[in-house]
């Protein structure tokens, strides 16, 4: 029994070695082609020429095929029996770069330039992932960008063909208060923990009322009436931080900083948001007309598709201030304040 096992093992080993030997012999033996000798009219079986060469002289009864190297800028990629090599591709196509120069055995290889990928025979721009989606696999010369929706706790704000989703800012880890939770298209907004009291808002001027005005013993009735009418605009009572940031960015001149807008939200009552924001803008743009500034803001917000309630509220404020007798009075009072340094020492900026 043991003898049979040993004999079988020896037979299997021999067959394996014989198979490998046969495979090497097959690779070493060049492929053939038929050629009729023009002198003897005999049909001969000649060896083909290897890659990188071409037939210089066909075989005869007494001599094998004679091969010669391909000339410069020519190549032969496979075994063949032709007497010429193929000419190398001279240039790459549009939006392609040379990946490998031509040599005797390979043609010039081209691939799409960075930022493009091959579709059929054309190089197409890599797709950009939309806001709320991130790149999970960058595009290559032969494949497009792979996008996936941002998972919970991550976001992307703009279209990109390279950026993955980013994690939301953790306000608690930064010892800050969360003003707004992040979404798939926006990061979390944070504010310092100490800025939660509404007292901070009352220390600053609103749009129609100014405390400690020089040479004034009481607030003119027109100013108080203007402030009450603006505060009672129902469409402005539910404004979000995003709404205020849109208004701040749409106003002309010097922009109110984002951190100041965040402070308004964290220190003022909702009905005071828009008054305080417009006051901050007017402080930085004392030479600009408020009504014209609101008109400019409305045009910008309409073009951006802003919420209807926001447009309605700003339009109403513009009409109130424009028709109110307090409008020009406010402008005059404000310019007087700007010239009085003692007034501003008593009122610290929001930041």
Beta strands, then each sheet from edge to edge (+ up, - down):
strand 1: 32-36
strand 2: 43-47
strand 3: 53-57
strand 4: 66-69
strand 5: 74-75
strand 6: 86-87
strand 7: 96-100
strand 8: 109-112
strand 9: 116-119
strand 10: 122-125
strand 11: 133-137
strand 12: 146-149
strand 13: 154-155
strand 14: 166-167
strand 15: 176-180
strand 16: 189-192
sheet 1: 1+ 2-
sheet 2: 3+ 4-
sheet 3: 5+ 6-
sheet 4: 7+ 8-
sheet 5: 9+ 10-
sheet 6: 11+ 12-
sheet 7: 13+ 14-
sheet 8: 15+ 16-
end
